[in-house]
Amino acid sequence: AACVVLPNDYNNDEINDSKKLTEKKREKLYDIIMKDAISVGVSIISAKEIDEINILEASRKGMIESYKEANKKIKIDVLLTDAMKIDTLDIPVEKIIKGDAKSISIAAASIIAKVTRDRLLYELDKKYPEYGFAKHKGYGTKAHIEAIGKYGLTEIHRPSFCTKFVK
């Protein structure tokens, strides 16, 4: 998860929901956002913890940790989330449905989070080349499922999600 604080008058028409951008465009925008942002916070939740607390709570925890990291550099007055309810912070939280399409800050955070995740998977691909992480980015493609069936799970796989694929 990521939290991005942009200047009040900031505009960049290229920033959009990360899912609607090519990898090349996300990489380019990542550098622009990191340069232009007032503050950025990133959080990574392990597969083990996701299995312990569930994907929704892990997403919420990641958002809270990202906010706290970004808040260290500048006091954040209001937190915008992509439809995620967070009621444990001492600031107003505005949950926006389809927020990554409606808010440049949420869209920028989606880009930072996606590029960070993709970069981690490229590194994991070097450690576990037989799984093809660089190609499928950890999603449940046929090739990934077949690799899990053949080689088993690694520490980065979520057993609760993957066990149906293991022989």
Secondary structure as a PSIPRED ss2 file (coil, helix, strand):
# PSIPRED VFORMAT (PSIPRED V4.0)

   1 A C   1.000  0.000  0.000
   2 A E   0.000  0.000  1.000
   3 C E   0.000  0.000  1.000
   4 V E   0.000  0.000  1.000
   5 V E   0.000  0.000  1.000
   6 L C   1.000  0.000  0.000
   7 P C   1.000  0.000  0.000
   8 N C   1.000  0.000  0.000
   9 D C   1.000  0.000  0.000
  10 Y C   1.000  0.000  0.000
  11 N C   1.000  0.000  0.000
  12 N C   1.000  0.000  0.000
  13 D C   1.000  0.000  0.000
  14 E C   1.000  0.000  0.000
  15 I C   1.000  0.000  0.000
  16 N C   1.000  0.000  0.000
  17 D C   1.000  0.000  0.000
  18 S H   0.000  1.000  0.000
  19 K H   0.000  1.000  0.000
  20 K H   0.000  1.000  0.000
  21 L C   1.000  0.000  0.000
  22 T C   1.000  0.000  0.000
  23 E H   0.000  1.000  0.000
  24 K H   0.000  1.000  0.000
  25 K H   0.000  1.000  0.000
  26 R H   0.000  1.000  0.000
  27 E H   0.000  1.000  0.000
  28 K H   0.000  1.000  0.000
  29 L H   0.000  1.000  0.000
  30 Y H   0.000  1.000  0.000
  31 D H   0.000  1.000  0.000
  32 I H   0.000  1.000  0.000
  33 I H   0.000  1.000  0.000
  34 M H   0.000  1.000  0.000
  35 K H   0.000  1.000  0.000
  36 D H   0.000  1.000  0.000
  37 A C   1.000  0.000  0.000
  38 I C   1.000  0.000  0.000
  39 S E   0.000  0.000  1.000
  40 V E   0.000  0.000  1.000
  41 G E   0.000  0.000  1.000
  42 V E   0.000  0.000  1.000
  43 S C   1.000  0.000  0.000
  44 I C   1.000  0.000  0.000
  45 I C   1.000  0.000  0.000
  46 S C   1.000  0.000  0.000
  47 A H   0.000  1.000  0.000
  48 K H   0.000  1.000  0.000
  49 E H   0.000  1.000  0.000
  50 I H   0.000  1.000  0.000
  51 D H   0.000  1.000  0.000
  52 E H   0.000  1.000  0.000
  53 I H   0.000  1.000  0.000
  54 N C   1.000  0.000  0.000
  55 I H   0.000  1.000  0.000
  56 L H   0.000  1.000  0.000
  57 E H   0.000  1.000  0.000
  58 A H   0.000  1.000  0.000
  59 S H   0.000  1.000  0.000
  60 R H   0.000  1.000  0.000
  61 K H   0.000  1.000  0.000
  62 G H   0.000  1.000  0.000
  63 M H   0.000  1.000  0.000
  64 I H   0.000  1.000  0.000
  65 E H   0.000  1.000  0.000
  66 S H   0.000  1.000  0.000
  67 Y H   0.000  1.000  0.000
  68 K H   0.000  1.000  0.000
  69 E H   0.000  1.000  0.000
  70 A H   0.000  1.000  0.000
  71 N H   0.000  1.000  0.000
  72 K C   1.000  0.000  0.000
  73 K C   1.000  0.000  0.000
  74 I C   1.000  0.000  0.000
  75 K C   1.000  0.000  0.000
  76 I C   1.000  0.000  0.000
  77 D C   1.000  0.000  0.000
  78 V C   1.000  0.000  0.000
  79 L E   0.000  0.000  1.000
  80 L E   0.000  0.000  1.000
  81 T E   0.000  0.000  1.000
  82 D C   1.000  0.000  0.000
  83 A C   1.000  0.000  0.000
  84 M C   1.000  0.000  0.000
  85 K C   1.000  0.000  0.000
  86 I C   1.000  0.000  0.000
  87 D C   1.000  0.000  0.000
  88 T C   1.000  0.000  0.000
  89 L C   1.000  0.000  0.000
  90 D C   1.000  0.000  0.000
  91 I C   1.000  0.000  0.000
  92 P C   1.000  0.000  0.000
  93 V E   0.000  0.000  1.000
  94 E E   0.000  0.000  1.000
  95 K E   0.000  0.000  1.000
  96 I C   1.000  0.000  0.000
  97 I C   1.000  0.000  0.000
  98 K C   1.000  0.000  0.000
  99 G H   0.000  1.000  0.000
 100 D H   0.000  1.000  0.000
 101 A H   0.000  1.000  0.000
 102 K H   0.000  1.000  0.000
 103 S C   1.000  0.000  0.000
 104 I H   0.000  1.000  0.000
 105 S H   0.000  1.000  0.000
 106 I H   0.000  1.000  0.000
 107 A H   0.000  1.000  0.000
 108 A H   0.000  1.000  0.000
 109 A H   0.000  1.000  0.000
 110 S H   0.000  1.000  0.000
 111 I H   0.000  1.000  0.000
 112 I H   0.000  1.000  0.000
 113 A H   0.000  1.000  0.000
 114 K H   0.000  1.000  0.000
 115 V H   0.000  1.000  0.000
 116 T H   0.000  1.000  0.000
 117 R H   0.000  1.000  0.000
 118 D H   0.000  1.000  0.000
 119 R H   0.000  1.000  0.000
 120 L H   0.000  1.000  0.000
 121 L H   0.000  1.000  0.000
 122 Y H   0.000  1.000  0.000
 123 E H   0.000  1.000  0.000
 124 L H   0.000  1.000  0.000
 125 D H   0.000  1.000  0.000
 126 K H   0.000  1.000  0.000
 127 K H   0.000  1.000  0.000
 128 Y C   1.000  0.000  0.000
 129 P H   0.000  1.000  0.000
 130 E H   0.000  1.000  0.000
 131 Y H   0.000  1.000  0.000
 132 G C   1.000  0.000  0.000
 133 F H   0.000  1.000  0.000
 134 A H   0.000  1.000  0.000
 135 K H   0.000  1.000  0.000
 136 H H   0.000  1.000  0.000
 137 K C   1.000  0.000  0.000
 138 G C   1.000  0.000  0.000
 139 Y C   1.000  0.000  0.000
 140 G C   1.000  0.000  0.000
 141 T C   1.000  0.000  0.000
 142 K H   0.000  1.000  0.000
 143 A H   0.000  1.000  0.000
 144 H H   0.000  1.000  0.000
 145 I H   0.000  1.000  0.000
 146 E H   0.000  1.000  0.000
 147 A H   0.000  1.000  0.000
 148 I H   0.000  1.000  0.000
 149 G H   0.000  1.000  0.000
 150 K H   0.000  1.000  0.000
 151 Y H   0.000  1.000  0.000
 152 G C   1.000  0.000  0.000
 153 L C   1.000  0.000  0.000
 154 T C   1.000  0.000  0.000
 155 E C   1.000  0.000  0.000
 156 I C   1.000  0.000  0.000
 157 H C   1.000  0.000  0.000
 158 R C   1.000  0.000  0.000
 159 P H   0.000  1.000  0.000
 160 S H   0.000  1.000  0.000
 161 F H   0.000  1.000  0.000
 162 C H   0.000  1.000  0.000
 163 T H   0.000  1.000  0.000
 164 K H   0.000  1.000  0.000
 165 F H   0.000  1.000  0.000
 166 V C   1.000  0.000  0.000
 167 K C   1.000  0.000  0.000
